Amino acid sequence: MKQPWIHKAKTDLIFIIGPSFFVLAIVFLFQDYITEIENKYSFYTWLFLIVFIDVAHVYATLFKTYFVAEEFKKNKKKLLLLPTICFAIGIILFSFGSLFFWSFLAYVAVFHFIRQQYGFMRLYARNEQKTRLSVAIDNLAIYASTGYPMLYWFLSSKRKFNWFVENEFFRFQSAFLLEVLFWVYVVIMTIYVVYTVYKSINNKFVNIPKNAIILGTALSWYFGIAYFNDDLIFTLLNVVSHGIPYMALVYFREIENKTNQKSGVFSYLKSYNAIFIYVLILIGIAFTEEFLWEILVWNENFSVTAFDFSSWQFLIVPLLSVPQFTHYLLDGFIWKSKKA
């Protein structure tokens, strides 16, 4: 039985499975310098992590939906209506207050991040002979890998990082619940390891990418949220482990494949040129969006002192959030609809 790589062993290991392990290694090797990097190079870490990866990956969805003529034609009504709905929902949410808006979006974002890891796990398990028990154990493992660190966040002392803004999550500090959840987590992961070893021996086959994606998810979420209490470490593990694999998946499935078939928007380009233009487009759109956020809302890295946009926040914030909100919702069906 062949390993169920999404693209190729080398590219999967580098761009889909590898980011979690690579970033974790960087964190442990340079953790003594994390505070210095945060203080001295905050603009560059923001530019690279938030703009070039986090915001950019949102727009990778365009290459599977709006930029694909066949896909757009087939789902035209949905693709046009969804951003409008997201904008309307955003205005309604913001009318209850800025914190209410960001809190709602944070919970949706967490769900989206968790489901992406589940999606990769299921992709790598696509060729396995499935039973109710095997599927249940795999699902428990991936949801425990992501769910326990989030519950730790909700139930522990105050963390030094946020998803979007301060106090966005409901929190209830409880050492007892944390203790119980920790042992539930340990039991689930132990069951997964024991069952995986048993199945591998019985089938004489180890599903390397599936087990690696679960391990990488467990490590990046646990160390990023529960073990370390640091804003830059959280951002590194959260953003890189999520954004890079997503952009890679879109490229492998929607751009490289169609370029090789001489169809699609990049059909006239060689692979390395297609990669360059793909990345350049994502970075360009992402920087434009984040620049607007900065001058219209945050005023942290860039600002326009001649204008005061505070009275228009009820429209500006929901409007600028449309791409992100739409990405969260679209991603729930675009891969499922074509089975990735």
Phi and psi in degrees as GROMACS dihedral restraints (atoms count N, CA, C in turn):
[ dihedral_restraints ]
;  ai    aj    ak    al  type     phi  dphi    fc
    3     4     5     6     1   -81.0    20    10
    4     5     6     7     1   152.2    20    10
    6     7     8     9     1   -66.9    20    10
    7     8     9    10     1   134.8    20    10
    9    10    11    12     1   -83.9    20    10
   10    11    12    13     1    57.9    20    10
   12    13    14    15     1   -62.9    20    10
   13    14    15    16     1   146.9    20    10
   15    16    17    18     1   -74.4    20    10
   16    17    18    19     1   -41.2    20    10
   18    19    20    21     1  -121.1    20    10
   19    20    21    22     1   -82.6    20    10
   21    22    23    24     1  -141.9    20    10
   22    23    24    25     1   159.9    20    10
   24    25    26    27     1   -55.4    20    10
   25    26    27    28     1   -48.4    20    10
   27    28    29    30     1   -63.6    20    10
   28    29    30    31     1   -49.3    20    10
   30    31    32    33     1   -70.6    20    10
   31    32    33    34     1   -37.1    20    10
   33    34    35    36     1   -61.7    20    10
   34    35    36    37     1   -45.4    20    10
   36    37    38    39     1   -65.9    20    10
   37    38    39    40     1   -33.3    20    10
   39    40    41    42     1   -80.5    20    10
   40    41    42    43     1   -47.9    20    10
   42    43    44    45     1  -102.3    20    10
   43    44    45    46     1   -22.0    20    10
   45    46    47    48     1  -109.7    20    10
   46    47    48    49     1   -49.9    20    10
   48    49    50    51     1   -89.2    20    10
   49    50    51    52     1   -38.6    20    10
   51    52    53    54     1   -65.3    20    10
   52    53    54    55     1   -36.0    20    10
   54    55    56    57     1   -51.3    20    10
   55    56    57    58     1   -41.7    20    10
   57    58    59    60     1   -60.3    20    10
   58    59    60    61     1   -47.1    20    10
   60    61    62    63     1   -70.2    20    10
   61    62    63    64     1   -39.9    20    10
   63    64    65    66     1   -63.0    20    10
   64    65    66    67     1   -48.2    20    10
   66    67    68    69     1   -66.2    20    10
   67    68    69    70     1   -39.3    20    10
   69    70    71    72     1   -62.6    20    10
   70    71    72    73     1   -39.4    20    10
   72    73    74    75     1   -63.4    20    10
   73    74    75    76     1   -42.7    20    10
   75    76    77    78     1   -61.0    20    10
   76    77    78    79     1   -43.2    20    10
   78    79    80    81     1   -59.9    20    10
   79    80    81    82     1   -46.7    20    10
   81    82    83    84     1   -70.6    20    10
   82    83    84    85     1   -34.6    20    10
   84    85    86    87     1   -71.6    20    10
   85    86    87    88     1   -35.5    20    10
   87    88    89    90     1  -119.3    20    10
   88    89    90    91     1    23.1    20    10
   90    91    92    93     1   -64.1    20    10
   91    92    93    94     1   -25.9    20    10
   93    94    95    96     1   -68.7    20    10
   94    95    96    97     1   -18.7    20    10
   96    97    98    99     1  -104.4    20    10
   97    98    99   100     1     0.6    20    10
   99   100   101   102     1   -58.3    20    10
  100   101   102   103     1   -47.4    20    10
  102   103   104   105     1   -61.8    20    10
  103   104   105   106     1   -42.2    20    10
  105   106   107   108     1   -63.4    20    10
  106   107   108   109     1   -41.9    20    10
  108   109   110   111     1   -63.8    20    10
  109   110   111   112     1   -43.1    20    10
  111   112   113   114     1   -59.8    20    10
  112   113   114   115     1   -43.0    20    10
  114   115   116   117     1   -77.2    20    10
  115   116   117   118     1   -41.1    20    10
  117   118   119   120     1   -89.8    20    10
  118   119   120   121     1   -28.5    20    10
  120   121   122   123     1  -125.1    20    10
  121   122   123   124     1    33.9    20    10
  123   124   125   126     1   -59.9    20    10
  124   125   126   127     1   -36.4    20    10
  126   127   128   129     1   -65.3    20    10
  127   128   129   130     1   -42.3    20    10
  129   130   131   132     1   -73.0    20    10
  130   131   132   133     1   -36.1    20    10
  132   133   134   135     1   -66.7    20    10
  133   134   135   136     1   -39.0    20    10
  135   136   137   138     1   -62.2    20    10
  136   137   138   139     1   -46.3    20    10
  138   139   140   141     1   -62.8    20    10
  139   140   141   142     1   -46.1    20    10
  141   142   143   144     1   -74.8    20    10
  142   143   144   145     1   -48.6    20    10
  144   145   146   147     1   -79.4    20    10
  145   146   147   148     1   -49.1    20    10
  147   148   149   150     1   -79.4    20    10
  148   149   150   151     1   -51.1    20    10
  150   151   152   153     1   -77.4    20    10
  151   152   153   154     1   -56.4    20    10
  153   154   155   156     1   -75.2    20    10
  154   155   156   157     1   -19.2    20    10
  156   157   158   159     1  -116.5    20    10
  157   158   159   160     1   -60.4    20    10
  159   160   161   162     1   -63.7    20    10
  160   161   162   163     1   -54.5    20    10
  162   163   164   165     1   -70.2    20    10
  163   164   165   166     1   -40.0    20    10
  165   166   167   168     1   -60.7    20    10
  166   167   168   169     1   -39.5    20    10
  168   169   170   171     1   -64.9    20    10
  169   170   171   172     1   -27.9    20    10
  171   172   173   174     1   -58.0    20    10
  172   173   174   175     1   -41.4    20    10
  174   175   176   177     1   -80.3    20    10
  175   176   177   178     1    -8.0    20    10
  177   178   179   180     1   -62.7    20    10
  178   179   180   181     1   -26.6    20    10
  180   181   182   183     1   -57.9    20    10
  181   182   183   184     1   -29.7    20    10
  183   184   185   186     1   -57.7    20    10
  184   185   186   187     1   -33.8    20    10
  186   187   188   189     1   -78.9    20    10
  187   188   189   190     1    -2.8    20    10
  189   190   191   192     1  -114.3    20    10
  190   191   192   193     1    -5.7    20    10
  192   193   194   195     1  -131.2    20    10
  193   194   195   196     1   -86.4    20    10
  195   196   197   198     1   -64.9    20    10
  196   197   198   199     1   -30.3    20    10
  198   199   200   201     1   -89.7    20    10
  199   200   201   202     1     0.6    20    10
  201   202   203   204     1  -107.7    20    10
  202   203   204   205     1   107.6    20    10
  204   205   206   207     1   -53.8    20    10
  205   206   207   208     1   -45.9    20    10
  207   208   209   210     1   -64.1    20    10
  208   209   210   211     1   -43.9    20    10
  210   211   212   213     1   -66.9    20    10
  211   212   213   214     1   -42.2    20    10
  213   214   215   216     1   -65.1    20    10
  214   215   216   217     1   -42.0    20    10
  216   217   218   219     1   -63.9    20    10
  217   218   219   220     1   -40.7    20    10
  219   220   221   222     1   -69.2    20    10
  220   221   222   223     1   -36.5    20    10
  222   223   224   225     1  -118.4    20    10
  223   224   225   226     1    32.9    20    10
  225   226   227   228     1   -55.3    20    10
  226   227   228   229     1   -49.6    20    10
  228   229   230   231     1   -60.4    20    10
  229   230   231   232     1   -46.0    20    10
  231   232   233   234     1   -64.1    20    10
  232   233   234   235     1   -43.9    20    10
  234   235   236   237     1   -70.2    20    10
  235   236   237   238     1   -27.4    20    10
  237   238   239   240     1   -85.5    20    10
  238   239   240   241     1   -34.6    20    10
  240   241   242   243     1   -78.4    20    10
  241   242   243   244     1   -35.9    20    10
  243   244   245   246     1   -59.3    20    10
  244   245   246   247     1   -48.0    20    10
  246   247   248   249     1   -60.5    20    10
  247   248   249   250     1   -35.6    20    10
  249   250   251   252     1   -64.7    20    10
  250   251   252   253     1   -42.8    20    10
  252   253   254   255     1   -63.6    20    10
  253   254   255   256     1   -42.8    20    10
  255   256   257   258     1   -61.0    20    10
  256   257   258   259     1   -40.8    20    10
  258   259   260   261     1   -64.7    20    10
  259   260   261   262     1   -44.1    20    10
  261   262   263   264     1   -63.9    20    10
  262   263   264   265     1   -44.7    20    10
  264   265   266   267     1   -61.9    20    10
  265   266   267   268     1   -40.3    20    10
  267   268   269   270     1   -60.4    20    10
  268   269   270   271     1   -43.6    20    10
  270   271   272   273     1   -63.0    20    10
  271   272   273   274     1   -43.9    20    10
  273   274   275   276     1   -62.5    20    10
  274   275   276   277     1   -46.1    20    10
  276   277   278   279     1   -63.1    20    10
  277   278   279   280     1   -42.3    20    10
  279   280   281   282     1   -67.9    20    10
  280   281   282   283     1   -25.2    20    10
  282   283   284   285     1   -65.0    20    10
  283   284   285   286     1   -22.0    20    10
  285   286   287   288     1   -86.8    20    10
  286   287   288   289     1    -3.3    20    10
  288   289   290   291     1   123.6    20    10
  289   290   291   292     1   152.3    20    10
  291   292   293   294     1   -60.3    20    10
  292   293   294   295     1   -43.4    20    10
  294   295   296   297     1   -64.0    20    10
  295   296   297   298     1   -39.5    20    10
  297   298   299   300     1   -61.4    20    10
  298   299   300   301     1   -42.8    20    10
  300   301   302   303     1   -61.1    20    10
  301   302   303   304     1   -50.9    20    10
  303   304   305   306     1   -70.4    20    10
  304   305   306   307     1   -31.4    20    10
  306   307   308   309     1   -65.1    20    10
  307   308   309   310     1   -45.5    20    10
  309   310   311   312     1   -59.8    20    10
  310   311   312   313     1   -46.2    20    10
  312   313   314   315     1   -65.6    20    10
  313   314   315   316     1   -34.6    20    10
  315   316   317   318     1   -64.8    20    10
  316   317   318   319     1   -42.8    20    10
  318   319   320   321     1   -65.1    20    10
  319   320   321   322     1   -39.6    20    10
  321   322   323   324     1   -64.1    20    10
  322   323   324   325     1   -41.2    20    10
  324   325   326   327     1   -62.7    20    10
  325   326   327   328     1   -44.2    20    10
  327   328   329   330     1   -59.9    20    10
  328   329   330   331     1   -45.4    20    10
  330   331   332   333     1   -59.5    20    10
  331   332   333   334     1   -43.2    20    10
  333   334   335   336     1   -62.2    20    10
  334   335   336   337     1   -44.5    20    10
  336   337   338   339     1   -63.6    20    10
  337   338   339   340     1   -42.2    20    10
  339   340   341   342     1   -64.0    20    10
  340   341   342   343     1   -45.1    20    10
  342   343   344   345     1   -66.3    20    10
  343   344   345   346     1   -29.2    20    10
  345   346   347   348     1   -65.0    20    10
  346   347   348   349     1   -42.6    20    10
  348   349   350   351     1   -65.3    20    10
  349   350   351   352     1   -38.8    20    10
  351   352   353   354     1   -61.1    20    10
  352   353   354   355     1   -42.0    20    10
  354   355   356   357     1   -62.5    20    10
  355   356   357   358     1   -43.6    20    10
  357   358   359   360     1   -64.3    20    10
  358   359   360   361     1   -41.0    20    10
  360   361   362   363     1   -60.8    20    10
  361   362   363   364     1   -43.4    20    10
  363   364   365   366     1   -68.4    20    10
  364   365   366   367     1   -35.3    20    10
  366   367   368   369     1   -61.0    20    10
  367   368   369   370     1   -43.6    20    10
  369   370   371   372     1   -75.5    20    10
  370   371   372   373     1   -13.4    20    10
  372   373   374   375     1  -101.0    20    10
  373   374   375   376     1     7.9    20    10
  375   376   377   378     1   -64.1    20    10
  376   377   378   379     1   -27.3    20    10
  378   379   380   381     1   -97.5    20    10
  379   380   381   382     1    -1.2    20    10
  381   382   383   384     1   -75.5    20    10
  382   383   384   385     1   150.9    20    10
  384   385   386   387     1   -77.2    20    10
  385   386   387   388     1   114.1    20    10
  387   388   389   390     1   -95.6    20    10
  388   389   390   391     1   140.4    20    10
  390   391   392   393     1  -126.2    20    10
  391   392   393   394     1   165.7    20    10
  393   394   395   396     1   -59.3    20    10
  394   395   396   397     1   -37.8    20    10
  396   397   398   399     1   -67.4    20    10
  397   398   399   400     1   -45.9    20    10
  399   400   401   402     1   -64.5    20    10
  400   401   402   403     1   -42.5    20    10
  402   403   404   405     1   -65.0    20    10
  403   404   405   406     1   -42.8    20    10
  405   406   407   408     1   -62.1    20    10
  406   407   408   409     1   -42.5    20    10
  408   409   410   411     1   -68.4    20    10
  409   410   411   412     1   -42.6    20    10
  411   412   413   414     1   -59.6    20    10
  412   413   414   415     1   -46.0    20    10
  414   415   416   417     1   -63.2    20    10
  415   416   417   418     1   -44.5    20    10
  417   418   419   420     1   -59.7    20    10
  418   419   420   421     1   -40.9    20    10
  420   421   422   423     1   -64.5    20    10
  421   422   423   424     1   -46.8    20    10
  423   424   425   426     1   -71.4    20    10
  424   425   426   427     1   -36.1    20    10
  426   427   428   429     1   -74.3    20    10
  427   428   429   430     1   -32.8    20    10
  429   430   431   432     1   -68.7    20    10
  430   431   432   433     1   -38.3    20    10
  432   433   434   435     1   -60.5    20    10
  433   434   435   436     1   -32.6    20    10
  435   436   437   438     1  -100.9    20    10
  436   437   438   439     1   -37.2    20    10
  438   439   440   441     1   -71.2    20    10
  439   440   441   442     1   -41.5    20    10
  441   442   443   444     1   -61.7    20    10
  442   443   444   445     1   -47.8    20    10
  444   445   446   447     1   -58.9    20    10
  445   446   447   448     1   -37.2    20    10
  447   448   449   450     1   -67.9    20    10
  448   449   450   451     1   -40.9    20    10
  450   451   452   453     1   -65.2    20    10
  451   452   453   454     1   -35.2    20    10
  453   454   455   456     1   -60.0    20    10
  454   455   456   457     1   -43.0    20    10
  456   457   458   459     1   -59.4    20    10
  457   458   459   460     1   -45.4    20    10
  459   460   461   462     1   -69.6    20    10
  460   461   462   463     1   -30.0    20    10
  462   463   464   465     1  -107.6    20    10
  463   464   465   466     1    -5.4    20    10
  465   466   467   468     1   -98.1    20    10
  466   467   468   469     1  -176.5    20    10
  468   469   470   471     1   -66.2    20    10
  469   470   471   472     1   165.7    20    10
  471   472   473   474     1   -56.6    20    10
  472   473   474   475     1   131.2    20    10
  474   475   476   477     1   -86.7    20    10
  475   476   477   478     1   159.4    20    10
  477   478   479   480     1   -93.8    20    10
  478   479   480   481     1    20.0    20    10
  480   481   482   483     1  -143.6    20    10
  481   482   483   484     1   161.1    20    10
  483   484   485   486     1  -130.0    20    10
  484   485   486   487     1   162.5    20    10
  486   487   488   489     1   -77.8    20    10
  487   488   489   490     1   -51.7    20    10
  489   490   491   492     1  -123.7    20    10
  490   491   492   493     1   -60.2    20    10
  492   493   494   495     1  -135.3    20    10
  493   494   495   496     1   168.8    20    10
  495   496   497   498     1   -66.9    20    10
  496   497   498   499     1   146.3    20    10
  498   499   500   501     1    60.7    20    10
  499   500   501   502     1    30.4    20    10
  501   502   503   504     1   -78.2    20    10
  502   503   504   505     1   -26.2    20    10
  504   505   506   507     1  -103.7    20    10
  505   506   507   508     1   146.1    20    10
  507   508   509   510     1   -69.4    20    10
  508   509   510   511     1   130.7    20    10
  510   511   512   513     1  -127.1    20    10
  511   512   513   514     1   141.9    20    10
  513   514   515   516     1  -143.5    20    10
  514   515   516   517     1   103.5    20    10
  516   517   518   519     1   -72.5    20    10
  517   518   519   520     1   124.3    20    10
  519   520   521   522     1  -152.5    20    10
  520   521   522   523     1   107.4    20    10
  522   523   524   525     1   -66.2    20    10
  523   524   525   526     1   -35.2    20    10
  525   526   527   528     1   -64.1    20    10
  526   527   528   529     1   -48.9    20    10
  528   529   530   531     1   -63.3    20    10
  529   530   531   532     1   -37.2    20    10
  531   532   533   534     1   -62.8    20    10
  532   533   534   535     1   -40.3    20    10
  534   535   536   537     1   -63.7    20    10
  535   536   537   538     1   -45.8    20    10
  537   538   539   540     1   -62.1    20    10
  538   539   540   541     1   -47.5    20    10
  540   541   542   543     1   -64.6    20    10
  541   542   543   544     1   -35.4    20    10
  543   544   545   546     1   -60.5    20    10
  544   545   546   547     1   -45.9    20    10
  546   547   548   549     1   -71.3    20    10
  547   548   549   550     1   -31.9    20    10
  549   550   551   552     1   -63.3    20    10
  550   551   552   553     1   -43.0    20    10
  552   553   554   555     1   -60.2    20    10
  553   554   555   556     1   -47.2    20    10
  555   556   557   558     1   -61.4    20    10
  556   557   558   559     1   -44.0    20    10
  558   559   560   561     1   -62.3    20    10
  559   560   561   562     1   -46.1    20    10
  561   562   563   564     1   -61.2    20    10
  562   563   564   565     1   -47.3    20    10
  564   565   566   567     1   -68.5    20    10
  565   566   567   568     1   -32.5    20    10
  567   568   569   570     1   -66.8    20    10
  568   569   570   571     1   -43.9    20    10
  570   571   572   573     1   -58.7    20    10
  571   572   573   574     1   -43.0    20    10
  573   574   575   576     1   -61.5    20    10
  574   575   576   577     1   -46.4    20    10
  576   577   578   579     1   -63.4    20    10
  577   578   579   580     1   -47.3    20    10
  579   580   581   582     1   -62.7    20    10
  580   581   582   583     1   -45.1    20    10
  582   583   584   585     1   -66.0    20    10
  583   584   585   586     1   -38.4    20    10
  585   586   587   588     1   -64.7    20    10
  586   587   588   589     1   -42.9    20    10
  588   589   590   591     1   -62.8    20    10
  589   590   591   592     1   -46.0    20    10
  591   592   593   594     1   -60.0    20    10
  592   593   594   595     1   -47.4    20    10
  594   595   596   597     1   -65.8    20    10
  595   596   597   598     1   -38.9    20    10
  597   598   599   600     1   -65.0    20    10
  598   599   600   601     1   -41.3    20    10
  600   601   602   603     1   -67.4    20    10
  601   602   603   604     1   -42.9    20    10
  603   604   605   606     1   -65.4    20    10
  604   605   606   607     1   -40.3    20    10
  606   607   608   609     1   -92.7    20    10
  607   608   609   610     1    -7.9    20    10
  609   610   611   612     1    54.9    20    10
  610   611   612   613     1    41.1    20    10
  612   613   614   615     1  -155.1    20    10
  613   614   615   616     1   134.1    20    10
  615   616   617   618     1  -113.2    20    10
  616   617   618   619     1   121.7    20    10
  618   619   620   621     1   -79.2    20    10
  619   620   621   622     1    91.7    20    10
  621   622   623   624     1   -61.5    20    10
  622   623   624   625     1   -53.0    20    10
  624   625   626   627     1   -65.1    20    10
  625   626   627   628     1   -37.5    20    10
  627   628   629   630     1   -64.5    20    10
  628   629   630   631     1   -46.8    20    10
  630   631   632   633     1   -67.4    20    10
  631   632   633   634     1   -34.2    20    10
  633   634   635   636     1   -68.5    20    10
  634   635   636   637     1   -38.2    20    10
  636   637   638   639     1   -69.2    20    10
  637   638   639   640     1   -35.6    20    10
  639   640   641   642     1   -69.3    20    10
  640   641   642   643     1   -44.1    20    10
  642   643   644   645     1   -62.9    20    10
  643   644   645   646     1   -46.2    20    10
  645   646   647   648     1   -61.8    20    10
  646   647   648   649     1   -39.5    20    10
  648   649   650   651     1   -64.1    20    10
  649   650   651   652     1   -47.8    20    10
  651   652   653   654     1   -59.5    20    10
  652   653   654   655     1   -44.5    20    10
  654   655   656   657     1   -68.0    20    10
  655   656   657   658     1   -47.7    20    10
  657   658   659   660     1   -66.8    20    10
  658   659   660   661     1   -39.5    20    10
  660   661   662   663     1   -72.9    20    10
  661   662   663   664     1   -42.1    20    10
  663   664   665   666     1   -66.1    20    10
  664   665   666   667     1   -50.1    20    10
  666   667   668   669     1   -72.4    20    10
  667   668   669   670     1   -33.2    20    10
  669   670   671   672     1   -71.5    20    10
  670   671   672   673     1   -30.7    20    10
  672   673   674   675     1  -112.0    20    10
  673   674   675   676     1   -48.0    20    10
  675   676   677   678     1   -90.8    20    10
  676   677   678   679     1   -45.5    20    10
  678   679   680   681     1   -75.4    20    10
  679   680   681   682     1   -56.7    20    10
  681   682   683   684     1   -89.4    20    10
  682   683   684   685     1   149.3    20    10
  684   685   686   687     1  -125.0    20    10
  685   686   687   688     1    70.4    20    10
  687   688   689   690     1  -142.9    20    10
  688   689   690   691     1   135.8    20    10
  690   691   692   693     1   -64.5    20    10
  691   692   693   694     1   -46.5    20    10
  693   694   695   696     1   -68.2    20    10
  694   695   696   697     1   -40.3    20    10
  696   697   698   699     1   -63.2    20    10
  697   698   699   700     1   -44.2    20    10
  699   700   701   702     1   -59.5    20    10
  700   701   702   703     1   -46.1    20    10
  702   703   704   705     1   -63.9    20    10
  703   704   705   706     1   -44.0    20    10
  705   706   707   708     1   -57.4    20    10
  706   707   708   709     1   -53.9    20    10
  708   709   710   711     1   -69.7    20    10
  709   710   711   712     1   -35.9    20    10
  711   712   713   714     1   -73.4    20    10
  712   713   714   715     1   -50.7    20    10
  714   715   716   717     1   -74.4    20    10
  715   716   717   718     1   -50.0    20    10
  717   718   719   720     1   -65.6    20    10
  718   719   720   721     1   -43.5    20    10
  720   721   722   723     1   -67.7    20    10
  721   722   723   724     1   -20.2    20    10
  723   724   725   726     1   -99.4    20    10
  724   725   726   727     1   -47.6    20    10
  726   727   728   729     1   -73.0    20    10
  727   728   729   730     1   -46.9    20    10
  729   730   731   732     1   -60.8    20    10
  730   731   732   733     1   -49.4    20    10
  732   733   734   735     1   -60.4    20    10
  733   734   735   736     1   -36.4    20    10
  735   736   737   738     1   -67.2    20    10
  736   737   738   739     1   -46.1    20    10
  738   739   740   741     1   -63.3    20    10
  739   740   741   742     1   -37.4    20    10
  741   742   743   744     1   -65.7    20    10
  742   743   744   745     1   -43.8    20    10
  744   745   746   747     1   -60.1    20    10
  745   746   747   748     1   -45.0    20    10
  747   748   749   750     1   -62.4    20    10
  748   749   750   751     1   -43.0    20    10
  750   751   752   753     1   -62.9    20    10
  751   752   753   754     1   -48.1    20    10
  753   754   755   756     1   -62.4    20    10
  754   755   756   757     1   -43.1    20    10
  756   757   758   759     1   -84.8    20    10
  757   758   759   760     1   -36.5    20    10
  759   760   761   762     1  -107.7    20    10
  760   761   762   763     1   -22.0    20    10
  762   763   764   765     1  -111.9    20    10
  763   764   765   766     1   -57.7    20    10
  765   766   767   768     1   -60.4    20    10
  766   767   768   769     1   -44.4    20    10
  768   769   770   771     1   -59.7    20    10
  769   770   771   772     1   -44.3    20    10
  771   772   773   774     1   -76.8    20    10
  772   773   774   775     1   -29.1    20    10
  774   775   776   777     1   -65.1    20    10
  775   776   777   778     1   -42.6    20    10
  777   778   779   780     1   -66.6    20    10
  778   779   780   781     1   -29.4    20    10
  780   781   782   783     1   -86.8    20    10
  781   782   783   784     1     1.1    20    10
  783   784   785   786     1    59.7    20    10
  784   785   786   787     1    41.1    20    10
  786   787   788   789     1  -137.5    20    10
  787   788   789   790     1   160.8    20    10
  789   790   791   792     1    90.9    20    10
  790   791   792   793     1   176.4    20    10
  792   793   794   795     1   -67.1    20    10
  793   794   795   796     1   -24.0    20    10
  795   796   797   798     1  -104.2    20    10
  796   797   798   799     1    15.1    20    10
  798   799   800   801     1   -62.7    20    10
  799   800   801   802     1   -24.2    20    10
  801   802   803   804     1   -88.7    20    10
  802   803   804   805     1     1.8    20    10
  804   805   806   807     1  -108.5    20    10
  805   806   807   808     1   155.0    20    10
  807   808   809   810     1   -79.1    20    10
  808   809   810   811     1   161.3    20    10
  810   811   812   813     1   -55.1    20    10
  811   812   813   814     1   -46.8    20    10
  813   814   815   816     1   -67.7    20    10
  814   815   816   817     1   -31.4    20    10
  816   817   818   819     1   -71.2    20    10
  817   818   819   820     1   -37.0    20    10
  819   820   821   822     1   -63.8    20    10
  820   821   822   823     1   -41.6    20    10
  822   823   824   825     1   -61.2    20    10
  823   824   825   826     1   -47.0    20    10
  825   826   827   828     1   -60.4    20    10
  826   827   828   829     1   -47.5    20    10
  828   829   830   831     1   -68.0    20    10
  829   830   831   832     1   -39.6    20    10
  831   832   833   834     1   -57.5    20    10
  832   833   834   835     1   -50.7    20    10
  834   835   836   837     1   -65.0    20    10
  835   836   837   838     1   -41.8    20    10
  837   838   839   840     1   -61.9    20    10
  838   839   840   841     1   -42.3    20    10
  840   841   842   843     1   -63.3    20    10
  841   842   843   844     1   -45.4    20    10
  843   844   845   846     1   -62.2    20    10
  844   845   846   847     1   -45.6    20    10
  846   847   848   849     1   -65.9    20    10
  847   848   849   850     1   -40.3    20    10
  849   850   851   852     1   -62.2    20    10
  850   851   852   853     1   -47.6    20    10
  852   853   854   855     1   -65.9    20    10
  853   854   855   856     1   -42.7    20    10
  855   856   857   858     1   -62.4    20    10
  856   857   858   859     1   -43.6    20    10
  858   859   860   861     1   -65.0    20    10
  859   860   861   862     1   -39.4    20    10
  861   862   863   864     1   -61.6    20    10
  862   863   864   865     1   -45.4    20    10
  864   865   866   867     1   -63.3    20    10
  865   866   867   868     1   -47.1    20    10
  867   868   869   870     1   -68.2    20    10
  868   869   870   871     1   -31.8    20    10
  870   871   872   873     1   -62.8    20    10
  871   872   873   874     1   -40.9    20    10
  873   874   875   876     1   -65.1    20    10
  874   875   876   877     1   -41.4    20    10
  876   877   878   879     1   -58.0    20    10
  877   878   879   880     1   -43.2    20    10
  879   880   881   882     1   -65.1    20    10
  880   881   882   883     1   -47.7    20    10
  882   883   884   885     1   -80.4    20    10
  883   884   885   886     1   -23.9    20    10
  885   886   887   888     1   -98.8    20    10
  886   887   888   889     1   -24.9    20    10
  888   889   890   891     1  -127.3    20    10
  889   890   891   892     1   -63.6    20    10
  891   892   893   894     1   -79.3    20    10
  892   893   894   895     1   -44.7    20    10
  894   895   896   897     1    56.0    20    10
  895   896   897   898     1    42.7    20    10
  897   898   899   900     1  -102.3    20    10
  898   899   900   901     1   -47.7    20    10
  900   901   902   903     1  -103.5    20    10
  901   902   903   904     1   -28.8    20    10
  903   904   905   906     1  -135.8    20    10
  904   905   906   907     1   151.3    20    10
  906   907   908   909     1  -153.9    20    10
  907   908   909   910     1   152.6    20    10
  909   910   911   912     1  -121.9    20    10
  910   911   912   913     1    98.3    20    10
  912   913   914   915     1   -73.5    20    10
  913   914   915   916     1   -15.9    20    10
  915   916   917   918     1   -74.0    20    10
  916   917   918   919     1   -17.9    20    10
  918   919   920   921     1  -125.4    20    10
  919   920   921   922     1   146.0    20    10
  921   922   923   924     1  -115.6    20    10
  922   923   924   925     1   112.0    20    10
  924   925   926   927     1  -101.0    20    10
  925   926   927   928     1     9.4    20    10
  927   928   929   930     1   -60.1    20    10
  928   929   930   931     1   -34.5    20    10
  930   931   932   933     1   -74.9    20    10
  931   932   933   934     1    -9.8    20    10
  933   934   935   936     1  -108.8    20    10
  934   935   936   937     1    10.9    20    10
  936   937   938   939     1   -61.0    20    10
  937   938   939   940     1   -32.1    20    10
  939   940   941   942     1   -63.2    20    10
  940   941   942   943     1   -20.8    20    10
  942   943   944   945     1  -103.4    20    10
  943   944   945   946     1   -41.5    20    10
  945   946   947   948     1   -64.0    20    10
  946   947   948   949     1   -48.9    20    10
  948   949   950   951     1   -63.0    20    10
  949   950   951   952     1   -50.5    20    10
  951   952   953   954     1   -60.4    20    10
  952   953   954   955     1   -36.7    20    10
  954   955   956   957     1   -67.1    20    10
  955   956   957   958     1   -46.4    20    10
  957   958   959   960     1   -68.8    20    10
  958   959   960   961     1   -21.2    20    10
  960   961   962   963     1   -84.3    20    10
  961   962   963   964     1    -9.6    20    10
  963   964   965   966     1   -56.1    20    10
  964   965   966   967     1   -48.8    20    10
  966   967   968   969     1   -58.1    20    10
  967   968   969   970     1   -43.1    20    10
  969   970   971   972     1   -66.6    20    10
  970   971   972   973     1   -48.5    20    10
  972   973   974   975     1   -61.6    20    10
  973   974   975   976     1   -44.1    20    10
  975   976   977   978     1   -63.4    20    10
  976   977   978   979     1   -40.5    20    10
  978   979   980   981     1   -58.4    20    10
  979   980   981   982     1   -44.9    20    10
  981   982   983   984     1   -58.8    20    10
  982   983   984   985     1   -43.8    20    10
  984   985   986   987     1   -76.5    20    10
  985   986   987   988     1   -43.6    20    10
  987   988   989   990     1   -60.5    20    10
  988   989   990   991     1   -39.5    20    10
  990   991   992   993     1   -65.1    20    10
  991   992   993   994     1   -16.5    20    10
  993   994   995   996     1   -73.6    20    10
  994   995   996   997     1   -17.1    20    10
  996   997   998   999     1  -130.5    20    10
  997   998   999  1000     1   -20.4    20    10
  999  1000  1001  1002     1   -66.1    20    10
 1000  1001  1002  1003     1   -34.1    20    10
 1002  1003  1004  1005     1   -80.1    20    10
 1003  1004  1005  1006     1   -38.3    20    10
 1005  1006  1007  1008     1   -66.1    20    10
 1006  1007  1008  1009     1   -38.3    20    10
 1008  1009  1010  1011     1   -62.3    20    10
 1009  1010  1011  1012     1   -33.4    20    10
 1011  1012  1013  1014     1  -112.5    20    10
 1012  1013  1014  1015     1    11.1    20    10
 1014  1015  1016  1017     1    54.8    20    10
 1015  1016  1017  1018     1    39.7    20    10
